[in-house]
Amino acid sequence: MKIWVDADACPVVIKDILFRAATRTGVTVTLVANQFIRVPSSPYIKMIQVASGYDNADNEIVKRLSEGDLVVTSDIPLAADAIAKGAHVVSPRGEVYTKENIGARLNMRDFLDSMRASGVDTGGPAALSQGDRKAFAGYLDKYLSAG
């Protein structure tokens, strides 16, 4: 059981929750990003820097993950690829992506991309709330307890 983090856009508070969980449980947490990210010195926390470029970090995560691993990402196509390989996927907001809901998420993402391409301002995500952090931490505890 390993945890893979799409780290370029992952909020610091979520990384901190993951770092504490890795130290507490001994589960390996690996951050994958296009830029260097400083991580605590721990045998359970790793950082992989990939070349900059579209989807390089996503492709590296999919290449390395195993069935049953956890992927932390807000990237819907990465979530779909990880689910196809048998991984569990959760967003930093605690939203769980599954075989049952990923198709609808991909459709909504594509729809919003089309709207943005036609000039419609769809806005950005809301700031990470305390409820989001609690939902993420709750799912992470559930995942780690089941493993």
C-alpha positions in Angstrom: 0.0 0.0 0.0 1.4 3.3 -1.1 0.1 6.8 -1.4 0.8 8.9 -4.6 0.3 12.6 -4.5 -0.3 14.8 -7.6 1.7 17.4 -5.8 1.9 20.5 -8.1 -1.5 21.8 -7.0 -1.9 19.9 -3.7 -2.5 22.3 -0.8 0.2 22.5 1.9 -2.3 21.6 4.6 -3.2 18.3 2.8 0.5 17.5 2.3 1.0 18.1 6.1 -1.8 15.6 6.9 -0.2 13.1 4.6 3.3 13.6 6.1 1.9 13.0 9.6 0.0 9.9 8.4 3.2 8.5 6.8 5.2 9.0 10.0 2.4 7.5 12.2 1.7 4.5 10.0 4.8 3.7 8.1 2.9 3.9 4.8 5.0 5.5 2.0 3.8 8.8 0.6 5.4 9.9 -2.7 4.8 13.4 -4.0 5.2 13.7 -7.8 5.6 17.2 -9.3 7.1 19.2 -12.1 9.0 21.3 -9.6 11.1 20.4 -6.5 9.1 20.3 -3.3 10.8 20.1 0.0 9.6 17.2 2.1 10.4 16.2 5.7 13.3 13.8 6.2 11.6 10.4 6.6 12.1 7.0 5.2 8.3 7.0 4.4 8.2 10.4 2.5 9.6 10.7 -1.0 9.6 13.3 -3.7 9.9 12.6 -7.5 10.5 15.6 -9.7 9.6 15.0 -13.4 10.3 17.2 -16.4 7.9 20.1 -16.9 5.3 19.4 -19.4 1.6 18.6 -19.7 0.7 15.4 -17.8 4.3 14.3 -17.0 3.5 14.0 -13.3 0.2 12.3 -14.0 1.9 9.8 -16.4 4.6 9.0 -13.8 2.0 8.3 -11.1 0.0 6.0 -13.4 3.2 4.2 -14.4 4.3 3.6 -10.9 1.1 2.9 -9.0 -0.1 -0.6 -8.1 -3.6 -1.9 -7.5 -4.9 -0.9 -4.1 -2.6 2.2 -3.8 -4.2 5.6 -3.0 -3.8 8.5 -5.4 -4.5 12.1 -4.1 -5.5 14.4 -7.0 -8.0 16.9 -8.3 -7.1 15.9 -11.9 -10.1 14.0 -13.2 -8.3 12.3 -16.2 -5.5 11.1 -13.8 -8.2 9.9 -11.4 -9.8 7.9 -14.2 -6.5 6.4 -15.2 -5.7 5.4 -11.6 -9.1 3.9 -11.1 -8.7 1.8 -14.3 -5.5 0.4 -12.7 -7.3 -0.5 -9.5 -6.2 2.4 -7.3 -8.3 4.3 -4.8 -8.6 8.0 -5.6 -9.5 11.0 -3.4 -9.3 14.7 -4.0 -7.6 17.1 -1.5 -11.2 18.1 -0.6 -12.1 14.6 0.4 -14.1 13.8 -2.7 -13.8 10.1 -3.5 -13.6 9.1 -7.1 -14.9 5.6 -8.0 -15.7 3.5 -11.0 -19.3 4.5 -10.4 -18.8 8.3 -10.5 -15.7 9.0 -12.6 -17.6 8.9 -15.9 -19.9 11.7 -14.8 -16.9 13.7 -13.5 -15.1 13.3 -16.8 -18.3 14.5 -18.7 -18.6 17.6 -16.4 -14.9 18.4 -16.8 -15.2 18.2 -20.6 -18.3 20.4 -20.6 -16.6 23.1 -18.4 -13.6 22.9 -20.7 -15.8 23.6 -23.7 -17.5 26.5 -21.9 -14.1 28.0 -21.0 -12.9 27.6 -24.6 -15.9 29.5 -25.9 -15.1 32.4 -23.5 -17.4 31.7 -20.6 -15.9 32.4 -17.2 -16.6 29.3 -15.1 -14.8 30.6 -12.1 -12.3 28.7 -10.0 -12.6 26.3 -7.1 -13.5 27.7 -3.7 -10.8 28.0 -1.0 -10.1 24.8 0.9 -12.5 24.8 3.9 -12.1 23.2 7.3 -14.9 20.8 6.2 -12.8 19.8 3.2 -9.8 19.1 5.4 -11.9 17.0 7.7 -13.4 15.1 4.8 -9.9 14.4 3.4 -8.5 13.3 6.8 -11.5 11.1 7.5 -11.1 9.3 4.2 -7.4 8.9 4.7 -7.9 7.4 8.1 -10.5 5.0 6.7 -8.2 4.0 3.9 -5.2 3.4 6.2 -7.3 1.4 8.7 -8.6 -0.9 5.9 -5.1 -1.6 4.6 
